[in-house]
Amino acid sequence: QVQLVESGGGLVQSGGSLRLSCTASGSIFSINAMGWYRQAPGKQRELVATITSGNSTDYPNSVKGRFTISRDNAKNMVYLLMNSLKPEDTAVYYCHAEEWDGQEYWGNGTLVTVSS
């Protein structure tokens, strides 16, 4: 089992920055990829960023160049640095982990609100 806890959400003005953190605990040795997803009101959950155990990253076009995911294996943490935030980035952001066997885990989410 893996437990994920997010932090760092809040209210920010358009054009501002936030850094989200995710702390992993439990069977962390079994984790391969980690990532961030988000879900805006009335919309489906969507991928924001992923990072593998080899530090390969991937982003959708909507956040590419603005968001950066990083991973600190020594601290069992994953970060999401979000720059140039837009009102459409407003959502609940979820930390995600996937084990080598495909088992997935989710955090409870942290709310990011970007005001115009």
Steps between C-alpha positions, in 0.01 A plus 500: 500500500606854423362812663521838330445838662493823302568851624565845360170591340339836549381819338727680255454777247521439129864497393617387841673184614440216744691191594311186595660225704409136537638279775497127442512243778453127534634262236684773313759258365230361270427833333596553138334809363349788691300791376244769543147511368234767537125520492310821445132534594284318249796356314680167488824444681792569268872435501722796587847349527676169549848396602644150488754337729757592236391864517338507158225759498194563289247783483190577298519801270273698732772528765821432309750778559315626806498201737798296616484170685791378708570216735714466813536129564700556819207690651228292330353813353376626167456866417308695241621852434232698322590829336299747295179368649175565320141496629444183298760328718254519789432146617559244768846355442561136585827318554518162329735205534524184295680189611701281267211251488252771397335558839400865530461730798352846543529775754197690626580807295586863561302793362666755276300812421630754249323833502482722193 
